């Protein structure tokens, strides 16, 4: 595998000595590095126990090496052969899928770029040099009715296409986006101030949305013969259930009509594509309004979808402010639904505007923010907590609706955990997002910078500022990551949409926060406007090495997504359906198996099969 390049063997001190002795006897010139963990007893003991459990497991190479019943063919079986077998269509427990086949044969995984590879960086650098942000004119709302009626006229033709044809359009768009990944990454870095790593992840998420919703639409929009019979019930071959004799009954999902899609600037491609694709693939047509800060990304996405086969009238782009263009779209009579991602306050305005209109009751799908918390107990692994906190709180400069806002650490380990996080924060590279080394880029605009600065100053009047981690960077709208310690959940007010982490200690000596259940109850009330009302409920992180505790806490939490012993950002399409409840959204979850249903209406078709003469079914 080394193909002549120099390499070295490595082994852990005290383990595998016999194996390496034989290898080095046959290859005396081969270097072997012996390594050992260094640290305090309390840390090393857990590490060594974990290694003993791994090496002592029945499936371990070290364990099987000493087992004479395990032959060499099994012991030395190459994982590459198992991956090749999967790629050739073979199945079985020993077959390993390669990354492109992770989601099975019907949905290819999106492909990314490796920033540690010079050739991949060169692709992005070339795209950065070539891409220009076009001047997207603001839409004149005087033309709103005209655009709406052209969209209405395209609905009948687009919705009448078989779902398979609409799904194929989405797949063509996904393939085109995959091929054009470097250009879209450059657009995200230039217009949305994304770091390269975040940009790559966002383009991949958009590709995954297109492919996943295509597959889901084909699944749910097939006619269902009624009554349905559960697959686990024994039935004769061809049996579809008893019903009223002399008639057939089927249920089918259809598109609703013209949808308004309003997307945010923090994920101007992935969320925009996800909203639009979900509406289009189910047979709807779309009036799309992107965030006013990121119209170029949306313009490129719409052009790509048009080229893939979406009719121009079926998907129209409206650039402008939310107060004018967004409000005008929502107020249009005859729209079939609104899908929105943004602040809770704007979602409430949309809800009221829809309720005030005459005509049908219009569905609203709203995904909003949250004061997301992470709960850490005394059994948690500090290094794992630190890594998860830094990613969750400061990636994308904290400008994710799922970002960590409130870290709750047990008082027994709080000093060490906070010190470790502060040290990790000092290693973050803050600056120009086009620099490959940058970890934290700027905020989206000067208004966001001013607002967050004001909120942090207000907090500093009441609590201790623990850390500002670097000298002010010479780049517009940079906000340095900060960690602020608070003494009460009540001190955590509105969501601070930036790299600001508030830390709270809990435990026996903390009044009102003596137990995890009291803490979770307080977290459930975050943002609640009155006693008994629902608070925010988007994401929650739990760090504990006691499985039963993690499950009990997750059950008690009123949140949409719970992440245990990992970071709490970057939900994967199809694996981690994303969305909250309470003040954090209406559901259903984006990227999940129930999302497309809200874009559809149901139709039951009943046919009297005896009308043609006689009941043929009775003759069987």
PyMOL commands that set and color helices and strands:
alter all, ss='L'
color gray80, all
select helices_A, chain A and resi 17-26+41-56+61-65+72-75+79-87+99-101+118-130+141-160+163-179+181-192+196-220+270-281+295-308+312-314+322-331+344-356+382-398+414-425+446-460+489-491+516-524+547-556+595-599+616-619
alter helices_A, ss='H'
color red, helices_A
select strands_A, chain A and resi 9-12+32-35+224-226+247-255+258-262+285-289+315-317+337-341+363-367+372-376+404-410+464-468+482-486+500-506+536-537+539-543+561-564+581-582+600-608
alter strands_A, ss='S'
color yellow, strands_A
deselect
rebuild
show_as cartoon
